[in-house]
């Protein structure tokens, strides 16, 4: 199976300071987080929930591409995408 993103929902996780979204590989849910710093294009400041969600929506296709690439490098319980993943 391949990773897909049929559910467009995403949410902000204040504890992780990241946006959470789900991928699906067949019947398995694959949780992903994108750190706020990655969404803020490397700026190491804490951004607001609204700004993070807006940045996620604006870069959704790129984020999905990076998530798919991370997923091909080995199976994990969760995936955390950082600014380094987007270079």
Biopython code that builds the backbone (N, CA, C, O; Angstrom):
import numpy as np
from Bio.PDB.StructureBuilder import StructureBuilder

atoms = [
    (1, "UNK", "N", (0.835, -1.189, 0.000)),
    (1, "UNK", "CA", (0.000, 0.000, 0.000)),
    (1, "UNK", "C", (0.879, 1.251, 0.000)),
    (1, "UNK", "O", (2.057, 1.206, 0.354)),
    (2, "UNK", "N", (0.285, 2.342, -0.398)),
    (2, "UNK", "CA", (0.998, 3.611, -0.376)),
    (2, "UNK", "C", (0.302, 4.566, 0.588)),
    (2, "UNK", "O", (-0.870, 4.403, 0.926)),
    (3, "UNK", "N", (1.046, 5.539, 1.003)),
    (3, "UNK", "CA", (0.537, 6.518, 1.946)),
    (3, "UNK", "C", (-0.367, 7.505, 1.221)),
    (3, "UNK", "O", (-0.013, 8.016, 0.158)),
    (4, "UNK", "N", (-1.534, 7.771, 1.798)),
    (4, "UNK", "CA", (-2.456, 8.750, 1.233)),
    (4, "UNK", "C", (-2.999, 9.626, 2.355)),
    (4, "UNK", "O", (-2.845, 9.319, 3.537)),
    (5, "UNK", "N", (-3.630, 10.713, 1.960)),
    (5, "UNK", "CA", (-4.161, 11.678, 2.924)),
    (5, "UNK", "C", (-5.615, 12.007, 2.576)),
    (5, "UNK", "O", (-5.915, 13.126, 2.158)),
    (6, "UNK", "N", (-6.519, 11.035, 2.746)),
    (6, "UNK", "CA", (-7.913, 11.261, 2.358)),
    (6, "UNK", "C", (-8.657, 12.224, 3.283)),
    (6, "UNK", "O", (-9.652, 12.824, 2.877)),
    (7, "UNK", "N", (-8.190, 12.374, 4.504)),
    (7, "UNK", "CA", (-8.836, 13.251, 5.470)),
    (7, "UNK", "C", (-8.028, 14.551, 5.559)),
    (7, "UNK", "O", (-6.861, 14.533, 5.951)),
    (8, "UNK", "N", (-8.636, 15.654, 5.203)),
    (8, "UNK", "CA", (-7.946, 16.944, 5.173)),
    (8, "UNK", "C", (-7.844, 17.612, 6.546)),
    (8, "UNK", "O", (-7.304, 18.713, 6.654)),
    (9, "UNK", "N", (-8.354, 16.963, 7.595)),
    (9, "UNK", "CA", (-8.339, 17.608, 8.907)),
    (9, "UNK", "C", (-6.920, 17.676, 9.457)),
    (9, "UNK", "O", (-6.065, 16.846, 9.146)),
    (10, "UNK", "N", (-6.705, 18.680, 10.273)),
    (10, "UNK", "CA", (-5.451, 18.888, 10.971)),
    (10, "UNK", "C", (-5.769, 19.639, 12.240)),
    (10, "UNK", "O", (-6.798, 20.310, 12.326)),
    (11, "UNK", "N", (-4.898, 19.535, 13.227)),
    (11, "UNK", "CA", (-5.140, 20.232, 14.484)),
    (11, "UNK", "C", (-3.803, 20.686, 15.057)),
    (11, "UNK", "O", (-2.745, 20.158, 14.716)),
    (12, "UNK", "N", (-3.881, 21.672, 15.928)),
    (12, "UNK", "CA", (-2.668, 22.190, 16.551)),
    (12, "UNK", "C", (-2.475, 21.512, 17.889)),
    (12, "UNK", "O", (-3.402, 21.443, 18.696)),
    (13, "UNK", "N", (-1.276, 21.012, 18.126)),
    (13, "UNK", "CA", (-0.920, 20.389, 19.392)),
    (13, "UNK", "C", (-0.028, 21.376, 20.143)),
    (13, "UNK", "O", (1.146, 21.544, 19.813)),
    (14, "UNK", "N", (-0.591, 22.015, 21.141)),
    (14, "UNK", "CA", (0.131, 23.055, 21.879)),
    (14, "UNK", "C", (1.320, 22.486, 22.648)),
    (14, "UNK", "O", (2.346, 23.152, 22.784)),
    (15, "UNK", "N", (1.189, 21.278, 23.144)),
    (15, "UNK", "CA", (2.276, 20.651, 23.901)),
    (15, "UNK", "C", (3.500, 20.444, 23.021)),
    (15, "UNK", "O", (4.626, 20.694, 23.451)),
    (16, "UNK", "N", (3.286, 19.995, 21.806)),
    (16, "UNK", "CA", (4.389, 19.756, 20.864)),
    (16, "UNK", "C", (4.730, 20.991, 20.042)),
    (16, "UNK", "O", (5.755, 21.022, 19.363)),
    (17, "UNK", "N", (3.875, 22.011, 20.101)),
    (17, "UNK", "CA", (4.018, 23.202, 19.267)),
    (17, "UNK", "C", (4.143, 22.786, 17.799)),
    (17, "UNK", "O", (5.088, 23.148, 17.097)),
    (18, "UNK", "N", (3.145, 22.009, 17.372)),
    (18, "UNK", "CA", (3.164, 21.430, 16.031)),
    (18, "UNK", "C", (1.736, 21.193, 15.539)),
    (18, "UNK", "O", (0.788, 21.137, 16.322)),
    (19, "UNK", "N", (1.615, 21.059, 14.237)),
    (19, "UNK", "CA", (0.334, 20.708, 13.636)),
    (19, "UNK", "C", (0.316, 19.198, 13.423)),
    (19, "UNK", "O", (1.261, 18.623, 12.882)),
    (20, "UNK", "N", (-0.766, 18.571, 13.855)),
    (20, "UNK", "CA", (-0.934, 17.129, 13.727)),
    (20, "UNK", "C", (-1.869, 16.843, 12.552)),
    (20, "UNK", "O", (-2.881, 17.518, 12.363)),
    (21, "UNK", "N", (-1.507, 15.834, 11.775)),
    (21, "UNK", "CA", (-2.376, 15.365, 10.698)),
    (21, "UNK", "C", (-2.153, 13.876, 10.518)),
    (21, "UNK", "O", (-1.167, 13.323, 11.006)),
    (22, "UNK", "N", (-3.073, 13.230, 9.816)),
    (22, "UNK", "CA", (-3.005, 11.784, 9.646)),
    (22, "UNK", "C", (-2.836, 11.395, 8.197)),
    (22, "UNK", "O", (-3.441, 11.982, 7.299)),
    (23, "UNK", "N", (-2.005, 10.395, 7.986)),
    (23, "UNK", "CA", (-1.916, 9.721, 6.708)),
    (23, "UNK", "C", (-2.545, 8.351, 6.869)),
    (23, "UNK", "O", (-2.787, 7.898, 7.988)),
    (24, "UNK", "N", (-2.806, 7.697, 5.760)),
    (24, "UNK", "CA", (-3.365, 6.343, 5.802)),
    (24, "UNK", "C", (-2.593, 5.442, 4.853)),
    (24, "UNK", "O", (-2.325, 5.798, 3.706)),
    (25, "UNK", "N", (-2.246, 4.283, 5.354)),
    (25, "UNK", "CA", (-1.621, 3.251, 4.548)),
    (25, "UNK", "C", (-2.542, 2.048, 4.651)),
    (25, "UNK", "O", (-2.470, 1.278, 5.608)),
    (26, "UNK", "N", (-3.402, 1.894, 3.666)),
    (26, "UNK", "CA", (-4.428, 0.859, 3.753)),
    (26, "UNK", "C", (-5.353, 1.182, 4.903)),
    (26, "UNK", "O", (-5.940, 2.263, 4.956)),
    (27, "UNK", "N", (-5.484, 0.244, 5.823)),
    (27, "UNK", "CA", (-6.381, 0.470, 6.960)),
    (27, "UNK", "C", (-5.661, 1.085, 8.163)),
    (27, "UNK", "O", (-6.289, 1.324, 9.195)),
    (28, "UNK", "N", (-4.366, 1.341, 8.049)),
    (28, "UNK", "CA", (-3.581, 1.880, 9.159)),
    (28, "UNK", "C", (-3.502, 3.399, 9.120)),
    (28, "UNK", "O", (-3.223, 3.991, 8.078)),
    (29, "UNK", "N", (-3.754, 4.027, 10.277)),
    (29, "UNK", "CA", (-3.553, 5.463, 10.417)),
    (29, "UNK", "C", (-2.101, 5.724, 10.777)),
    (29, "UNK", "O", (-1.515, 5.022, 11.602)),
    (30, "UNK", "N", (-1.531, 6.736, 10.152)),
    (30, "UNK", "CA", (-0.130, 7.091, 10.381)),
    (30, "UNK", "C", (-0.096, 8.540, 10.863)),
    (30, "UNK", "O", (-0.344, 9.450, 10.072)),
    (31, "UNK", "N", (0.209, 8.778, 12.151)),
    (31, "UNK", "CA", (0.207, 10.150, 12.674)),
    (31, "UNK", "C", (1.486, 10.909, 12.320)),
    (31, "UNK", "O", (2.596, 10.384, 12.414)),
    (32, "UNK", "N", (1.291, 12.150, 11.917)),
    (32, "UNK", "CA", (2.389, 13.056, 11.582)),
    (32, "UNK", "C", (2.236, 14.341, 12.367)),
    (32, "UNK", "O", (1.125, 14.759, 12.693)),
    (33, "UNK", "N", (3.378, 14.969, 12.668)),
    (33, "UNK", "CA", (3.418, 16.308, 13.253)),
    (33, "UNK", "C", (4.370, 17.146, 12.413)),
    (33, "UNK", "O", (5.420, 16.665, 11.990)),
    (34, "UNK", "N", (4.004, 18.394, 12.174)),
    (34, "UNK", "CA", (4.906, 19.352, 11.543)),
    (34, "UNK", "C", (5.191, 20.420, 12.589)),
    (34, "UNK", "O", (4.282, 21.113, 13.046)),
    (35, "UNK", "N", (6.454, 20.545, 12.962)),
    (35, "UNK", "CA", (6.819, 21.527, 13.982)),
    (35, "UNK", "C", (6.507, 22.940, 13.514)),
    (35, "UNK", "O", (6.631, 23.255, 12.331)),
    (36, "UNK", "N", (6.101, 23.787, 14.455)),
    (36, "UNK", "CA", (5.768, 25.176, 14.140)),
    (36, "UNK", "C", (6.939, 25.891, 13.488)),
    (36, "UNK", "O", (6.742, 26.716, 12.596)),
    (37, "UNK", "N", (8.143, 25.587, 13.917)),
    (37, "UNK", "CA", (9.332, 26.218, 13.333)),
    (37, "UNK", "C", (9.438, 25.907, 11.837)),
    (37, "UNK", "O", (9.826, 26.768, 11.048)),
    (38, "UNK", "N", (9.094, 24.687, 11.456)),
    (38, "UNK", "CA", (9.127, 24.315, 10.040)),
    (38, "UNK", "C", (8.073, 25.093, 9.253)),
    (38, "UNK", "O", (8.302, 25.476, 8.106)),
    (39, "UNK", "N", (6.932, 25.319, 9.870)),
    (39, "UNK", "CA", (5.863, 26.070, 9.205)),
    (39, "UNK", "C", (6.192, 27.555, 9.120)),
    (39, "UNK", "O", (5.706, 28.255, 8.231)),
    (40, "UNK", "N", (7.017, 28.030, 10.047)),
    (40, "UNK", "CA", (7.395, 29.436, 10.073)),
    (40, "UNK", "C", (8.663, 29.685, 9.269)),
    (40, "UNK", "O", (9.307, 30.725, 9.406)),
    (41, "UNK", "N", (9.013, 28.715, 8.426)),
    (41, "UNK", "CA", (10.185, 28.798, 7.548)),
    (41, "UNK", "C", (11.481, 29.008, 8.322)),
    (41, "UNK", "O", (12.309, 29.843, 7.958)),
    (42, "UNK", "N", (11.643, 28.233, 9.400)),
    (42, "UNK", "CA", (12.902, 28.238, 10.124)),
    (42, "UNK", "C", (13.037, 29.285, 11.210)),
    (42, "UNK", "O", (14.046, 29.301, 11.916)),
    (43, "UNK", "N", (12.060, 30.155, 11.369)),
    (43, "UNK", "CA", (12.133, 31.161, 12.423)),
    (43, "UNK", "C", (11.913, 30.482, 13.770)),
    (43, "UNK", "O", (10.858, 29.884, 13.982)),
    (44, "UNK", "N", (12.867, 30.556, 14.678)),
    (44, "UNK", "CA", (12.758, 29.816, 15.938)),
    (44, "UNK", "C", (11.872, 30.491, 16.976)),
    (44, "UNK", "O", (12.178, 30.432, 18.167)),
    (45, "UNK", "N", (10.812, 31.112, 16.571)),
    (45, "UNK", "CA", (9.907, 31.738, 17.529)),
    (45, "UNK", "C", (8.631, 30.922, 17.621)),
    (45, "UNK", "O", (8.268, 30.212, 16.684)),
    (46, "UNK", "N", (7.970, 31.024, 18.729)),
    (46, "UNK", "CA", (6.709, 30.314, 18.930)),
    (46, "UNK", "C", (5.620, 31.092, 18.183)),
    (46, "UNK", "O", (5.419, 32.282, 18.426)),
    (47, "UNK", "N", (4.937, 30.420, 17.291)),
    (47, "UNK", "CA", (3.889, 31.073, 16.517)),
    (47, "UNK", "C", (2.524, 30.690, 17.064)),
    (47, "UNK", "O", (2.403, 29.757, 17.857)),
    (48, "UNK", "N", (1.510, 31.408, 16.642)),
    (48, "UNK", "CA", (0.163, 31.152, 17.136)),
    (48, "UNK", "C", (-0.448, 29.938, 16.437)),
    (48, "UNK", "O", (-0.009, 29.528, 15.363)),
    (49, "UNK", "N", (-1.456, 29.387, 17.068)),
    (49, "UNK", "CA", (-2.176, 28.255, 16.489)),
    (49, "UNK", "C", (-2.747, 28.622, 15.124)),
    (49, "UNK", "O", (-2.607, 27.866, 14.162)),
    (50, "UNK", "N", (-3.386, 29.779, 15.043)),
    (50, "UNK", "CA", (-3.993, 30.201, 13.782)),
    (50, "UNK", "C", (-2.948, 30.353, 12.679)),
    (50, "UNK", "O", (-3.188, 29.950, 11.541)),
    (51, "UNK", "N", (-1.800, 30.925, 13.004)),
    (51, "UNK", "CA", (-0.739, 31.103, 12.011)),
    (51, "UNK", "C", (-0.204, 29.754, 11.543)),
    (51, "UNK", "O", (0.071, 29.573, 10.357)),
    (52, "UNK", "N", (-0.055, 28.813, 12.463)),
    (52, "UNK", "CA", (0.438, 27.485, 12.092)),
    (52, "UNK", "C", (-0.549, 26.756, 11.188)),
    (52, "UNK", "O", (-0.152, 26.153, 10.191)),
    (53, "UNK", "N", (-1.815, 26.809, 11.528)),
    (53, "UNK", "CA", (-2.821, 26.131, 10.710)),
    (53, "UNK", "C", (-2.929, 26.766, 9.325)),
    (53, "UNK", "O", (-3.093, 26.066, 8.326)),
    (54, "UNK", "N", (-2.836, 28.085, 9.273)),
    (54, "UNK", "CA", (-2.873, 28.777, 7.984)),
    (54, "UNK", "C", (-1.643, 28.408, 7.144)),
    (54, "UNK", "O", (-1.766, 28.169, 5.943)),
    (55, "UNK", "N", (-0.481, 28.360, 7.758)),
    (55, "UNK", "CA", (0.740, 27.984, 7.044)),
    (55, "UNK", "C", (0.660, 26.540, 6.563)),
    (55, "UNK", "O", (1.118, 26.224, 5.465)),
    (56, "UNK", "N", (0.087, 25.670, 7.372)),
    (56, "UNK", "CA", (-0.093, 24.273, 6.969)),
    (56, "UNK", "C", (-0.979, 24.195, 5.732)),
    (56, "UNK", "O", (-0.646, 23.514, 4.762)),
    (57, "UNK", "N", (-2.097, 24.890, 5.771)),
    (57, "UNK", "CA", (-3.024, 24.865, 4.632)),
    (57, "UNK", "C", (-2.366, 25.395, 3.362)),
    (57, "UNK", "O", (-2.598, 24.867, 2.275)),
    (58, "UNK", "N", (-1.555, 26.427, 3.495)),
    (58, "UNK", "CA", (-0.894, 27.027, 2.331)),
    (58, "UNK", "C", (0.161, 26.098, 1.732)),
    (58, "UNK", "O", (0.429, 26.151, 0.531)),
    (59, "UNK", "N", (0.752, 25.257, 2.562)),
    (59, "UNK", "CA", (1.838, 24.380, 2.098)),
    (59, "UNK", "C", (1.438, 22.903, 2.127)),
    (59, "UNK", "O", (2.304, 22.028, 2.118)),
    (60, "UNK", "N", (0.154, 22.626, 2.161)),
    (60, "UNK", "CA", (-0.349, 21.254, 2.331)),
    (60, "UNK", "C", (0.287, 20.259, 1.354)),
    (60, "UNK", "O", (0.735, 19.195, 1.783)),
    (61, "UNK", "N", (0.338, 20.569, 0.074)),
    (61, "UNK", "CA", (0.880, 19.625, -0.913)),
    (61, "UNK", "C", (2.356, 19.332, -0.661)),
    (61, "UNK", "O", (2.782, 18.181, -0.752)),
    (62, "UNK", "N", (3.130, 20.352, -0.349)),
    (62, "UNK", "CA", (4.549, 20.173, -0.039)),
    (62, "UNK", "C", (4.708, 19.339, 1.229)),
    (62, "UNK", "O", (5.562, 18.454, 1.287)),
    (63, "UNK", "N", (3.896, 19.614, 2.238)),
    (63, "UNK", "CA", (3.952, 18.863, 3.490)),
    (63, "UNK", "C", (3.639, 17.391, 3.237)),
    (63, "UNK", "O", (4.311, 16.514, 3.779)),
    (64, "UNK", "N", (2.633, 17.116, 2.426)),
    (64, "UNK", "CA", (2.297, 15.729, 2.095)),
    (64, "UNK", "C", (3.449, 15.048, 1.358)),
    (64, "UNK", "O", (3.732, 13.877, 1.608)),
    (65, "UNK", "N", (4.108, 15.758, 0.465)),
    (65, "UNK", "CA", (5.259, 15.185, -0.243)),
    (65, "UNK", "C", (6.388, 14.837, 0.726)),
    (65, "UNK", "O", (6.994, 13.770, 0.626)),
    (66, "UNK", "N", (6.666, 15.742, 1.663)),
    (66, "UNK", "CA", (7.715, 15.504, 2.653)),
    (66, "UNK", "C", (7.312, 14.346, 3.575)),
    (66, "UNK", "O", (8.152, 13.525, 3.941)),
    (67, "UNK", "N", (6.046, 14.281, 3.945)),
    (67, "UNK", "CA", (5.562, 13.189, 4.791)),
    (67, "UNK", "C", (5.716, 11.844, 4.078)),
    (67, "UNK", "O", (6.139, 10.862, 4.689)),
    (68, "UNK", "N", (5.379, 11.800, 2.803)),
    (68, "UNK", "CA", (5.534, 10.557, 2.034)),
    (68, "UNK", "C", (6.995, 10.134, 1.977)),
    (68, "UNK", "O", (7.303, 8.948, 2.103)),
    (69, "UNK", "N", (7.895, 11.090, 1.788)),
    (69, "UNK", "CA", (9.324, 10.776, 1.749)),
    (69, "UNK", "C", (9.798, 10.246, 3.106)),
    (69, "UNK", "O", (10.564, 9.284, 3.156)),
    (70, "UNK", "N", (9.356, 10.853, 4.191)),
    (70, "UNK", "CA", (9.735, 10.381, 5.527)),
    (70, "UNK", "C", (9.196, 8.979, 5.778)),
    (70, "UNK", "O", (9.867, 8.156, 6.400)),
    (71, "UNK", "N", (8.013, 8.712, 5.308)),
    (71, "UNK", "CA", (7.376, 7.412, 5.508)),
    (71, "UNK", "C", (8.128, 6.303, 4.779)),
    (71, "UNK", "O", (8.159, 5.168, 5.255)),
    (72, "UNK", "N", (8.726, 6.607, 3.646)),
    (72, "UNK", "CA", (9.452, 5.589, 2.887)),
    (72, "UNK", "C", (10.777, 5.205, 3.536)),
    (72, "UNK", "O", (11.370, 4.191, 3.170)),
    (73, "UNK", "N", (11.249, 6.001, 4.494)),
    (73, "UNK", "CA", (12.529, 5.724, 5.151)),
    (73, "UNK", "C", (12.410, 4.798, 6.344)),
    (73, "UNK", "O", (13.377, 4.628, 7.086)),
    (74, "UNK", "N", (11.271, 4.205, 6.543)),
    (74, "UNK", "CA", (11.101, 3.263, 7.648)),
    (74, "UNK", "C", (9.850, 3.547, 8.440)),
    (74, "UNK", "O", (9.440, 4.697, 8.591)),
    (75, "UNK", "N", (9.254, 2.498, 8.939)),
    (75, "UNK", "CA", (7.996, 2.617, 9.683)),
    (75, "UNK", "C", (8.259, 3.003, 11.124)),
    (75, "UNK", "O", (9.118, 2.425, 11.788)),
    (76, "UNK", "N", (7.514, 3.982, 11.597)),
    (76, "UNK", "CA", (7.590, 4.444, 12.990)),
    (76, "UNK", "C", (6.181, 4.574, 13.540)),
    (76, "UNK", "O", (5.208, 4.473, 12.792)),
    (77, "UNK", "N", (6.066, 4.794, 14.831)),
    (77, "UNK", "CA", (4.747, 5.006, 15.426)),
    (77, "UNK", "C", (4.236, 6.408, 15.158)),
    (77, "UNK", "O", (3.037, 6.594, 14.954)),
    (78, "UNK", "N", (5.120, 7.400, 15.153)),
    (78, "UNK", "CA", (4.756, 8.762, 14.758)),
    (78, "UNK", "C", (5.910, 9.342, 13.947)),
    (78, "UNK", "O", (7.052, 8.891, 14.035)),
    (79, "UNK", "N", (5.577, 10.339, 13.169)),
    (79, "UNK", "CA", (6.582, 11.042, 12.358)),
    (79, "UNK", "C", (6.523, 12.511, 12.722)),
    (79, "UNK", "O", (5.447, 13.109, 12.734)),
    (80, "UNK", "N", (7.675, 13.098, 13.020)),
    (80, "UNK", "CA", (7.767, 14.520, 13.323)),
    (80, "UNK", "C", (8.593, 15.163, 12.216)),
    (80, "UNK", "O", (9.773, 14.857, 12.046)),
    (81, "UNK", "N", (7.958, 16.055, 11.468)),
    (81, "UNK", "CA", (8.632, 16.753, 10.382)),
    (81, "UNK", "C", (9.187, 18.070, 10.918)),
    (81, "UNK", "O", (8.465, 18.863, 11.523)),
    (82, "UNK", "N", (10.468, 18.286, 10.690)),
    (82, "UNK", "CA", (11.140, 19.487, 11.173)),
    (82, "UNK", "C", (11.532, 20.374, 9.994)),
    (82, "UNK", "O", (11.349, 19.996, 8.836)),
    (83, "UNK", "N", (12.063, 21.536, 10.290)),
    (83, "UNK", "CA", (12.504, 22.465, 9.237)),
    (83, "UNK", "C", (13.536, 21.793, 8.327)),
    (83, "UNK", "O", (13.559, 22.051, 7.124)),
    (84, "UNK", "N", (14.386, 20.937, 8.890)),
    (84, "UNK", "CA", (15.413, 20.251, 8.094)),
    (84, "UNK", "C", (14.809, 19.349, 7.019)),
    (84, "UNK", "O", (15.425, 19.132, 5.976)),
    (85, "UNK", "N", (13.629, 18.833, 7.263)),
    (85, "UNK", "CA", (12.964, 17.959, 6.289)),
    (85, "UNK", "C", (12.495, 18.713, 5.048)),
    (85, "UNK", "O", (12.230, 18.103, 4.012)),
    (86, "UNK", "N", (12.394, 20.025, 5.149)),
    (86, "UNK", "CA", (11.863, 20.833, 4.040)),
    (86, "UNK", "C", (12.961, 21.506, 3.227)),
    (86, "UNK", "O", (12.662, 22.353, 2.385)),
    (87, "UNK", "N", (14.208, 21.158, 3.454)),
    (87, "UNK", "CA", (15.319, 21.761, 2.703)),
    (87, "UNK", "C", (15.626, 20.982, 1.480)),
    (87, "UNK", "O", (16.532, 21.343, 0.729)),
]
sb = StructureBuilder()
sb.init_structure("model")
sb.init_model(0)
sb.init_chain("A")
sb.init_seg("    ")
for serial, (resi, resn, name, xyz) in enumerate(atoms, 1):
    if name == "N":
        sb.init_residue(resn, " ", resi, " ")
    sb.init_atom(name, np.array(xyz, "f"), 0.0, 1.0, " ", f" {name:<3s}", serial, name[0])
structure = sb.get_structure()
